[in-house]
Amino acid sequence: MVTRMSSLFLRTLREDPADAELPGHKLLVRAGYVRRAAPGIYTWLPLGLRVLRKVETIVREEMEAIGGQELVFPALLPKEPYEATNRWTEYGDTLFRIVDRKDAQMLLGPTHEEMFCLAVKDMYTSYKDLPLTLFQMQNKYRDEARPRAGVLRGREFIMKDSYSFDIDQAGLQKAYDAHRDAYIKIFDRFGFEYVIVHADSGAMGGSASEEFLAVSPNGEDTFVRDDSGYAANVEAVEVPVAAPVEVTAGPAHVADTPDTPTIDTLVATLNADHPRADGRPWTGADTLKNVLVMLVHPADEEHEEPWREPLAIGVPGDREVDAKRLEVQVAPAEVEEFGAADFAAHPELAKGYIGPGVLGTKHKAGGSSAIRYLLDPSIAEGSAWVTGADEHGKHVIDLVHGRDFTADGRIQAAEIREGDPSPSGTGTLTLARGIEMGHIFQLGTKYAEALGLRVLDENGTLVTVTMGSYGVGVTRAVGVIAEDNHDEAGLVWPRQVAPFDVHVVVAGKGDELLTAAGDLAAQLEAKGVEVILDDRAGKVSPGVKFKDAELIGVPTILVVGKGLADGVVEIKDRRTGERREVPVGEAVDAVRAEIGARP
């Protein structure tokens, strides 16, 4: 049946919604695809649902092509499986927790590793049952602290998650490779630019991990790449540990540096009052900055409640600690500011002048607890630094790592910059922004061990099943495609996900135009073409119809207007703006050729 604008549940907007920030989000709302129900929660209107179903179909086809079997778990889940894997506490405040009328604790599923694992455990017992790949498309729930960008980062969203089950690592690698190839096909069909990057597994656990990022200047993720093909999320960049260097600095000595609580003020004072012997000016890169944070660890076997741990991080003074990189390194702990109360609990810390002298687990001062101290990998053993002397108004010059101070270890937490040496050993890094669209993990046995998923191998021995986890953001894909396919007039959908193949516009008044447009729409529909017909005769002007057609963004627009008197109609390509007139009798075949329909 032809979809008619006169009866379609749709209201387009001429002004951008106040809560929308990104172009794609603004246009999805203005064109009537989605409507905000609450922060981070969206209603999918009829037009939006058609696009969403096209996206789901692409994902489903490629998953089935690699042997995936679809099922659907509940969104409302019991607490116990997530307790077994410790994610009931690890997820922290992002988990939606619910108590039912019988006081049983439940949750809205953020992801379903546990449920997939238990389903296979319940039904399969032998290696002969494997390999197996299961997938679903299900609503997920995460209580995002700052939901933004519309459907790109919501609190309720649809995700395709699939899981592979194998008897050994070789089988897992095969399943991982198959998913990777399927994802390439999926994102190629979506029609936006993307890059595959090395990623950190985070709370998911496991070994190998890659992200599929849609390249976008509005993306929340920063990734790096070099000319050799190396690409990685910044959280996953492994800066190599600097090789030891020969000690050339003289004895460390304390210098008066009053009113220098920042790197900039310190460098200025050093150059004015303590010039270098070699004549080179001091820079921030010569200083060692020690950053204090407070880690909040989830409850565990040793702690019934979440517990706090101070952490000191030493980085070159011209670098900042990257919050995302740090969060990945310390997960599942959360990172909080080291506040006034924390400084009061550690009187050995001279705020603004903190040095390694009072840091490290081997040090205890004034009865205070030791503070774990981790260094950036770029700080070479044997290198000399200017850093805090643990006394207000004083710094130490020529403090040598390995000679004068040590740390408890290394941490990959310093910011990554454009032009940094590539970890691949080839050239330098360039930075870009992206939106995470897919993530594939080699989970290994983490969840299977926690939930007791074991099968008998060919020797009759019980072995733990090894798993892979693979996700695609389905609702997010709609937002990314919109973000990547629009112009100043509105959305410009790629044909493979467009809500309709052709938008028929009646550009004028009179029954003759409406009848002709209706006939063409019916003929196209009979040939398998998806049609939306703007038949709002007498209700809106042709100008409004044209604006709505461009805003909605169907790839082909068929205009039935004043040219009908001469026996012609107009076909317009929404993306290029190219127009051409064709005889009415040839319009159906011309449109079908335009959209690449089968004979």
C-alpha positions as CSV (number, residue, x, y, z in Angstrom):
1,M,0.0,0.0,0.0
2,V,1.3,3.5,-0.9
3,T,2.1,5.6,2.1
4,R,0.3,8.9,1.9
5,M,1.6,12.1,3.6
6,S,-2.0,13.1,4.2
7,S,-2.5,10.3,6.7
8,L,1.1,9.6,7.8
9,F,1.8,10.2,11.5
10,L,4.3,13.0,10.8
11,R,5.0,16.6,11.7
12,T,8.0,18.3,10.3
13,L,9.7,21.2,12.0
14,R,11.3,24.3,10.5
15,E,13.4,25.2,13.6
16,D,16.1,23.1,15.2
17,P,15.1,21.5,18.6
18,A,16.6,23.3,21.5
19,D,18.2,20.1,23.0
20,A,19.9,18.9,19.8
21,E,23.6,19.6,19.3
22,L,24.7,17.7,16.2
23,P,23.4,18.2,12.6
24,G,22.2,14.6,12.2
25,H,20.3,14.7,15.5
26,K,18.6,18.0,14.6
27,L,17.5,16.7,11.2
28,L,16.2,13.4,12.6
29,V,13.9,15.3,14.9
30,R,13.0,18.0,12.4
31,A,12.1,15.5,9.7
32,G,9.9,13.5,12.0
33,Y,12.0,10.3,12.4
34,V,12.4,10.4,16.2
35,R,11.0,12.3,19.1
36,R,12.5,12.8,22.5
37,A,10.6,11.1,25.3
38,A,13.1,11.9,28.1
39,P,16.9,12.6,28.3
40,G,18.6,9.8,26.3
41,I,15.3,8.1,25.5
42,Y,13.6,8.4,22.1
43,T,10.4,7.4,20.4
44,W,10.9,6.0,16.9
45,L,8.2,7.4,14.7
46,P,6.9,5.6,11.5
47,L,9.6,7.2,9.2
48,G,12.4,6.5,11.7
49,L,11.2,2.9,12.3
50,R,11.4,2.2,8.5
51,V,15.1,3.3,8.5
52,L,15.8,1.3,11.7
53,R,14.3,-1.8,10.2
54,K,16.4,-1.4,7.0
55,V,19.5,-1.2,9.2
56,E,18.4,-4.3,11.2
57,T,17.9,-6.2,7.9
58,I,21.4,-5.5,6.8
59,V,22.9,-6.6,10.1
60,R,20.7,-9.7,10.2
61,E,21.6,-10.8,6.6
62,E,25.3,-10.6,7.2
63,M,25.0,-12.4,10.6
64,E,23.0,-15.2,9.1
65,A,25.6,-15.4,6.2
66,I,28.2,-16.5,8.7
67,G,25.9,-19.1,10.4
68,G,24.6,-16.9,13.2
69,Q,21.3,-18.0,14.7
70,E,18.9,-15.3,16.1
71,L,17.2,-15.4,19.4
72,V,15.9,-12.8,21.8
73,F,16.5,-12.6,25.5
74,P,14.4,-10.5,27.9
75,A,15.5,-7.0,28.7
76,L,14.5,-7.5,32.3
77,L,17.0,-9.8,33.9
78,P,17.7,-11.5,37.2
79,K,20.6,-10.3,39.4
80,E,22.3,-13.6,40.1
81,P,24.1,-14.2,36.8
82,Y,25.6,-10.7,37.0
83,E,26.7,-11.3,40.6
84,A,28.5,-14.4,39.5
85,T,30.6,-12.4,37.0
86,N,30.9,-9.5,39.5
87,R,29.3,-7.1,37.0
88,W,26.4,-6.3,39.3
89,T,29.0,-4.1,41.2
90,E,31.5,-3.4,38.4
91,Y,28.9,-1.6,36.3
92,G,28.3,0.9,39.2
93,D,25.8,3.7,38.6
94,T,25.4,2.9,34.9
95,L,23.3,-0.2,35.7
96,F,19.5,0.2,36.0
97,R,18.6,-1.8,39.1
98,I,15.0,-2.8,39.8
99,V,13.3,-4.3,42.9
100,D,10.0,-6.3,42.2
101,R,7.0,-6.7,44.4
102,K,8.7,-9.7,46.1
103,D,11.8,-7.6,46.8
104,A,13.8,-9.6,44.3
105,Q,16.6,-7.5,42.7
106,M,16.7,-7.3,39.0
107,L,18.2,-5.2,36.2
108,L,17.6,-3.9,32.8
109,G,20.2,-5.6,30.6
110,P,23.2,-3.4,29.5
111,T,24.6,-6.4,27.7
112,H,23.8,-10.1,27.7
113,E,27.0,-12.2,28.0
114,E,25.7,-14.0,31.1
115,M,22.4,-14.9,29.5
116,F,23.9,-16.3,26.3
117,C,26.4,-18.3,28.4
118,L,23.7,-19.8,30.6
119,A,21.5,-20.6,27.6
120,V,24.3,-22.7,26.0
121,K,25.1,-24.3,29.4
122,D,21.5,-25.3,29.8
123,M,21.3,-27.0,26.3
124,Y,24.8,-28.2,25.2
125,T,27.2,-30.6,26.9
126,S,29.5,-31.9,24.2
127,Y,32.2,-30.6,21.8
128,K,30.1,-32.1,19.0
129,D,27.6,-29.3,19.7
130,L,30.2,-26.7,18.9
131,P,31.1,-24.3,17.2
132,L,28.0,-22.1,17.7
133,T,27.2,-18.5,17.0
134,L,24.1,-16.9,18.5
135,F,22.9,-13.3,18.1
136,Q,20.0,-11.0,19.0
137,M,18.8,-7.5,18.4
138,Q,17.6,-6.3,21.7
139,N,17.0,-3.1,23.7
140,K,19.9,-2.3,26.1
141,Y,19.9,0.1,29.0
142,R,22.7,2.1,30.5
143,D,22.2,5.0,32.9
144,E,24.5,7.4,31.0
145,A,25.6,10.4,33.2
146,R,25.5,12.7,30.2
147,P,23.2,11.4,27.4
148,R,23.8,13.5,24.3
149,A,23.7,13.5,20.5
150,G,20.3,12.0,20.3
151,V,20.3,8.3,19.3
152,L,24.1,8.3,19.2
153,R,24.4,8.1,23.0
154,G,21.2,7.2,24.8
155,R,20.1,5.5,27.9
156,E,17.9,3.0,25.9
157,F,19.2,1.7,22.6
158,I,19.1,-1.3,20.3
159,M,22.2,-3.3,19.8
160,K,23.0,-6.4,17.9
161,D,25.1,-8.6,20.1
162,S,26.4,-12.0,19.1
163,Y,28.5,-14.6,20.8
164,S,30.6,-17.4,19.5
165,F,31.2,-20.6,21.5
166,D,34.2,-22.9,20.7
167,I,36.2,-25.7,22.2
168,D,39.6,-23.9,21.8
169,Q,41.4,-20.8,20.9
170,A,41.8,-21.9,17.2
171,G,38.0,-22.1,17.0
172,L,37.6,-18.7,18.6
173,Q,40.0,-17.1,16.2
174,K,38.1,-18.5,13.3
175,A,34.8,-17.1,14.7
176,Y,36.5,-13.8,15.4
177,D,37.8,-13.5,11.8
178,A,34.3,-14.4,10.4
179,H,32.7,-11.7,12.5
180,R,35.3,-9.2,11.4
181,D,34.6,-9.9,7.8
182,A,30.9,-9.7,8.4
183,Y,31.3,-6.3,10.1
184,I,33.3,-5.0,7.1
185,K,30.4,-6.0,4.8
186,I,27.8,-4.4,7.2
187,F,29.6,-1.1,7.4
188,D,30.3,-1.0,3.7
189,R,26.6,-1.4,3.1
190,F,25.8,1.4,5.6
191,G,27.7,3.7,3.3
192,F,29.8,5.8,5.7
193,E,33.5,6.2,6.2
194,Y,34.9,4.0,9.0
195,V,38.2,2.7,10.4
196,I,39.0,-0.5,12.3
197,V,41.2,0.3,15.3
198,H,42.9,-1.6,18.1
199,A,40.9,-1.2,21.2
200,D,40.9,-1.9,24.9
201,S,38.6,-4.6,26.1
202,G,37.6,-2.6,29.2
203,A,35.1,-4.2,31.6
204,M,34.3,-6.9,29.0
205,G,37.6,-8.6,29.5
206,G,39.3,-10.9,27.1
207,S,42.3,-10.5,24.8
208,A,42.1,-9.3,21.2
209,S,39.7,-6.4,20.7
210,E,38.9,-4.1,17.8
211,E,36.5,-1.2,17.3
212,F,34.8,-0.1,14.1
213,L,34.7,3.7,14.3
214,A,32.6,5.9,12.0
215,V,34.9,8.8,11.1
216,S,33.2,12.0,12.2
217,P,34.5,15.4,13.5
218,N,31.6,15.2,16.1
219,G,32.7,11.8,17.4
220,E,33.3,11.3,21.1
221,D,36.2,8.8,20.6
222,T,39.7,9.9,19.6
223,F,41.7,7.5,17.5
224,V,45.2,7.6,16.0
225,R,46.7,6.2,12.8
226,D,49.9,6.3,10.8
227,D,50.9,5.8,7.2
228,S,51.6,2.1,7.7
229,G,47.9,1.2,8.4
230,Y,48.3,1.1,12.2
231,A,45.1,2.5,13.9
232,A,44.1,2.5,17.6
233,N,41.7,4.1,20.0
234,V,43.7,6.4,22.2
235,E,42.8,4.3,25.2
236,A,44.5,1.4,23.6
237,V,47.7,3.1,22.4
238,E,50.7,1.4,24.1
239,V,53.5,3.9,24.5
240,P,56.8,1.9,24.6
241,V,58.8,2.1,27.8
242,A,61.7,4.5,27.1
243,A,65.1,2.8,27.0
244,P,67.4,3.6,29.9
245,V,69.8,6.5,29.4
246,E,73.2,7.4,30.8
247,V,73.1,9.6,33.9
248,T,74.7,12.9,33.0
249,A,73.1,15.1,35.7
250,G,74.9,16.3,38.8
251,P,73.6,15.7,42.3
252,A,70.0,16.6,42.9
253,H,69.5,19.9,44.7
254,V,66.6,21.8,46.1
255,A,65.9,25.3,44.7
256,D,63.7,28.1,46.0
257,T,60.7,28.4,43.6
258,P,58.2,30.5,45.4
259,D,54.7,31.0,44.0
260,T,55.1,28.3,41.3
261,P,52.1,25.8,41.8
262,T,51.7,25.4,38.0
263,I,54.1,24.2,35.3
264,D,53.9,27.6,33.5
265,T,54.9,29.5,36.6
266,L,57.6,27.0,37.5
267,V,59.2,27.2,34.0
268,A,59.2,31.0,34.1
269,T,60.9,31.0,37.5
270,L,63.4,28.4,36.5
271,N,64.5,30.4,33.5
272,A,64.6,33.6,35.5
273,D,66.3,32.4,38.6
274,H,67.9,29.0,37.8
275,P,69.1,29.0,34.2
276,R,70.4,25.8,32.8
277,A,74.2,25.3,32.5
278,D,73.9,24.4,28.9
279,G,72.1,27.6,28.0
280,R,69.0,25.9,26.7
281,P,65.8,27.4,28.2
282,W,63.7,25.2,30.6
283,T,60.4,23.9,29.2
284,G,57.5,22.0,30.6
285,A,59.0,18.8,29.1
286,D,61.9,19.1,31.6
287,T,59.5,18.9,34.6
288,L,57.9,15.9,36.2
289,K,54.3,16.6,37.2
290,N,52.7,14.3,39.8
291,V,49.0,14.1,39.6
292,L,46.9,12.7,42.5
293,V,43.5,11.0,41.9
294,M,41.3,8.9,44.1
295,L,40.2,5.4,42.9
296,V,36.9,4.0,44.1
297,H,37.1,0.2,43.8
298,P,33.9,-1.9,43.7
299,A,33.2,-4.3,46.6
300,D,35.1,-7.6,46.3
301,E,36.1,-10.6,48.4
302,E,38.2,-8.6,50.7
303,H,35.9,-5.5,51.0
304,E,32.1,-5.7,51.6
305,E,31.7,-2.1,50.4
306,P,33.3,0.0,47.7
307,W,36.8,1.1,48.9
308,R,39.0,4.1,48.1
309,E,42.7,4.1,47.1
310,P,44.8,7.2,46.4
311,L,47.0,7.0,43.3
312,A,49.8,9.3,42.1
313,I,50.7,9.5,38.4
314,G,54.0,11.0,37.2
315,V,53.9,12.5,33.7
316,P,56.1,15.0,31.9
317,G,55.0,18.5,32.8
318,D,54.0,19.4,29.2
319,R,51.4,16.5,29.2
320,E,48.1,16.1,30.9
321,V,46.6,12.9,32.3
322,D,44.0,11.7,29.8
323,A,40.9,10.8,31.8
324,K,39.7,8.1,29.3
325,R,43.1,6.5,29.1
326,L,43.3,6.5,32.9
327,E,39.8,5.1,33.4
328,V,40.6,2.1,31.1
329,Q,43.9,1.4,33.0
330,V,42.2,1.3,36.4
331,A,38.9,-0.3,35.5
332,P,36.7,-1.5,37.1
333,A,37.6,1.2,39.6
334,E,36.1,4.7,39.1
335,V,38.3,7.8,39.2
336,E,37.4,10.7,41.5
337,E,39.1,14.0,42.2
338,F,41.7,14.1,45.0
339,G,39.8,16.6,47.1
340,A,40.5,18.8,50.1
341,A,39.6,16.1,52.5
342,D,42.0,13.7,50.9
343,F,44.9,16.3,51.1
344,A,44.0,16.8,54.8
345,A,44.3,13.0,55.3
346,H,47.8,13.1,53.7
347,P,49.7,16.0,55.4
348,E,52.9,14.9,53.8
349,L,51.6,16.2,50.4
350,A,52.5,19.8,49.7
351,K,49.8,20.7,47.1
352,G,51.5,22.2,44.0
353,Y,54.9,21.0,45.1
354,I,54.4,17.2,45.3
355,G,57.5,15.1,44.4
356,P,58.4,11.4,44.4
357,G,60.0,11.7,47.8
358,V,56.7,11.0,49.6
359,L,55.2,8.7,47.0
360,G,55.3,5.0,46.5
361,T,54.0,2.0,48.5
362,K,57.3,1.7,50.4
363,H,57.0,5.1,51.9
364,K,55.0,6.0,54.9
365,A,55.1,9.6,56.3
366,G,53.6,10.8,59.6
367,G,51.5,7.7,60.0
368,S,49.7,8.3,56.7
369,S,49.0,5.5,54.3
370,A,51.4,5.0,51.4
371,I,50.3,6.3,48.0
372,R,50.9,4.0,45.0
373,Y,53.1,5.8,42.5
374,L,53.0,5.0,38.7
375,L,55.1,6.6,36.0
376,D,54.5,7.4,32.4
377,P,56.5,5.0,30.1
378,S,58.3,7.9,28.5
379,I,60.2,8.7,31.7
380,A,63.4,6.8,31.1
381,E,65.6,5.4,33.8
382,G,68.6,7.7,34.2
383,S,66.7,10.8,33.0
384,A,66.9,14.0,35.1
385,W,63.8,16.1,36.1
386,V,62.7,19.1,37.9
387,T,59.9,18.2,40.3
388,G,58.3,19.1,43.6
389,A,60.5,19.0,46.7
390,D,57.5,18.2,49.0
391,E,57.8,21.6,50.6
392,H,55.8,24.7,49.6
393,G,57.8,27.1,47.4
394,K,60.6,24.6,46.6
395,H,61.4,22.2,43.7
396,V,64.2,19.7,43.2
397,I,66.5,20.1,40.1
398,D,68.3,17.1,38.5
399,L,66.3,14.4,40.3
400,V,67.2,11.3,38.4
401,H,64.9,8.4,37.9
402,G,66.5,5.2,39.2
403,R,69.2,7.1,41.1
404,D,67.2,9.4,43.3
405,F,63.7,8.0,43.1
406,T,61.7,5.0,41.9
407,A,58.1,4.2,41.3
408,D,55.8,1.2,41.8
409,G,55.3,0.7,38.1
410,R,54.2,2.2,34.8
411,I,50.8,3.4,33.6
412,Q,49.5,4.3,30.1
413,A,47.6,7.4,31.1
414,A,49.3,10.5,29.6
415,E,47.6,12.2,26.7
416,I,48.5,11.2,23.1
417,R,49.3,14.0,20.7
418,E,49.4,14.7,17.0
419,G,53.0,13.9,15.8
420,D,53.9,11.5,18.6
421,P,56.0,8.5,17.4
422,S,53.8,5.6,16.3
423,P,53.9,2.5,18.4
424,S,54.2,0.6,15.1
425,G,57.7,2.1,14.7
426,T,56.6,3.7,11.4
427,G,56.4,7.5,11.3
428,T,54.2,9.6,13.5
429,L,50.6,9.6,14.7
430,T,47.7,11.6,13.4
431,L,44.6,12.1,15.5
432,A,41.0,12.0,14.3
433,R,37.5,11.7,15.9
434,G,35.1,8.8,15.5
435,I,31.9,7.3,16.7
436,E,32.0,3.7,18.0
437,M,29.8,1.6,15.8
438,G,31.0,-1.9,16.5
439,H,33.3,-3.7,18.8
440,I,34.6,-7.3,18.6
441,F,36.2,-9.1,21.5
442,Q,38.0,-12.4,22.1
443,L,36.5,-13.0,25.5
444,G,38.2,-16.3,26.1
445,T,36.9,-18.2,29.2
446,K,36.1,-15.3,31.6
447,Y,32.3,-15.7,31.6
448,A,32.3,-19.4,30.9
449,E,34.5,-20.0,34.0
450,A,32.3,-17.7,36.2
451,L,29.1,-19.5,35.1
452,G,30.4,-23.0,34.8
453,L,30.0,-23.4,31.0
454,R,31.9,-26.6,30.2
455,V,31.5,-29.4,27.7
456,L,33.1,-32.8,27.2
457,D,35.9,-32.8,24.7
458,E,36.7,-35.7,22.3
459,N,38.6,-37.5,25.2
460,G,35.7,-37.2,27.5
461,T,37.3,-34.5,29.6
462,L,35.3,-31.5,30.8
463,V,36.8,-28.3,29.3
464,T,35.7,-24.7,29.6
465,V,34.1,-23.2,26.5
466,T,35.9,-20.2,25.0
467,M,33.8,-17.3,23.9
468,G,33.8,-14.3,21.6
469,S,31.5,-11.2,21.9
470,Y,30.6,-9.0,19.0
471,G,28.4,-5.9,19.1
472,V,26.9,-3.4,16.6
473,G,25.0,-0.3,17.6
474,V,21.8,-0.6,15.6
475,T,20.0,2.6,16.7
476,R,23.4,4.4,16.7
477,A,23.9,3.4,13.1
478,V,20.8,5.4,12.1
479,G,22.3,8.5,13.9
480,V,25.7,8.0,12.3
481,I,24.2,7.6,8.8
482,A,22.2,10.8,9.3
483,E,25.3,12.6,10.6
484,D,27.2,11.6,7.5
485,N,24.4,12.1,4.9
486,H,22.8,15.5,4.9
487,D,23.1,19.0,3.4
488,E,21.7,22.4,4.3
489,A,18.2,21.4,3.2
490,G,17.9,18.1,5.1
491,L,18.7,14.5,5.2
492,V,20.1,12.6,2.2
493,W,19.6,8.9,2.9
494,P,21.8,6.3,1.1
495,R,19.4,4.2,-0.9
496,Q,20.0,1.0,1.0
497,V,18.6,2.4,4.3
498,A,16.2,5.1,3.0
499,P,12.6,4.9,4.3
500,F,11.3,4.8,0.8
501,D,12.7,4.4,-2.7
502,V,10.8,7.4,-4.2
503,H,9.0,10.5,-2.9
504,V,6.1,11.5,-5.2
505,V,5.2,15.1,-4.9
506,V,2.0,16.6,-6.2
507,A,3.1,20.2,-7.1
508,G,-0.1,22.0,-7.7
509,K,-3.8,21.9,-7.2
510,G,-6.4,20.0,-9.2
511,D,-7.8,16.5,-9.3
512,E,-5.9,15.8,-12.5
513,L,-2.5,16.2,-10.9
514,L,-3.5,14.2,-7.8
515,T,-5.0,11.4,-9.9
516,A,-1.9,11.2,-12.1
517,A,0.4,11.1,-9.1
518,G,-1.7,8.4,-7.4
519,D,-1.7,6.3,-10.6
520,L,2.1,6.6,-10.9
521,A,2.6,5.7,-7.2
522,A,0.3,2.7,-7.5
523,Q,2.2,1.4,-10.6
524,L,5.5,1.8,-8.8
525,E,4.2,0.1,-5.7
526,A,3.0,-2.8,-7.8
527,K,6.5,-3.2,-9.2
528,G,7.9,-3.5,-5.7
529,V,9.1,0.1,-5.3
530,E,8.5,1.6,-1.9
531,V,6.6,4.9,-2.4
532,I,5.6,7.9,-0.2
533,L,3.1,10.1,-1.9
534,D,2.6,13.8,-0.8
535,D,-1.0,14.1,-1.6
536,R,-1.8,16.9,0.8
537,A,-3.8,18.7,-1.9
538,G,-5.0,22.1,-0.8
539,K,-3.5,21.7,2.7
540,V,0.0,22.9,2.0
541,S,1.7,24.8,-0.8
542,P,4.0,23.2,-3.3
543,G,6.9,25.1,-1.7
544,V,6.2,23.4,1.7
545,K,6.0,20.0,-0.1
546,F,9.4,20.5,-1.8
547,K,10.9,21.6,1.5
548,D,9.5,18.5,3.3
549,A,10.8,16.2,0.5
550,E,14.3,17.6,0.8
551,L,14.1,17.5,4.6
552,I,12.9,13.9,4.7
553,G,15.7,12.9,2.3
554,V,14.3,10.1,0.1
555,P,16.9,9.5,-2.6
556,T,14.6,10.0,-5.6
557,I,11.9,12.6,-5.9
558,L,9.2,12.4,-8.6
559,V,7.4,15.7,-9.2
560,V,4.0,15.7,-10.8
561,G,3.3,19.4,-11.6
562,K,2.6,21.8,-14.4
563,G,4.6,19.8,-16.9
564,L,1.8,17.2,-16.8
565,A,-0.1,19.4,-19.3
566,D,2.7,18.6,-21.7
567,G,2.8,15.0,-20.8
568,V,5.9,15.0,-18.7
569,V,6.9,14.7,-15.1
570,E,10.2,15.5,-13.3
571,I,12.7,13.2,-11.7
572,K,15.1,14.7,-9.2
573,D,18.1,13.1,-7.6
574,R,18.1,14.3,-3.9
575,R,21.9,13.9,-3.4
576,T,23.1,15.6,-6.6
577,G,20.2,17.9,-7.3
578,E,20.2,16.8,-10.9
579,R,16.7,17.1,-12.6
580,R,15.3,15.7,-15.8
581,E,11.9,15.5,-17.4
582,V,10.5,12.2,-18.7
583,P,7.2,11.4,-20.5
584,V,4.5,10.2,-18.1
585,G,4.2,6.9,-19.8
586,E,7.9,6.2,-19.2
587,A,8.1,7.5,-15.7
588,V,7.7,4.2,-13.9
589,D,10.5,2.5,-15.9
590,A,12.7,5.6,-15.5
591,V,12.2,5.6,-11.8
592,R,12.9,1.9,-11.5
593,A,16.1,2.4,-13.5
594,E,17.1,5.3,-11.3
595,I,16.8,3.2,-8.1
596,G,18.4,0.1,-9.7
597,A,15.2,-2.1,-9.4
598,R,15.3,-5.5,-10.9
599,P,13.4,-6.1,-14.2
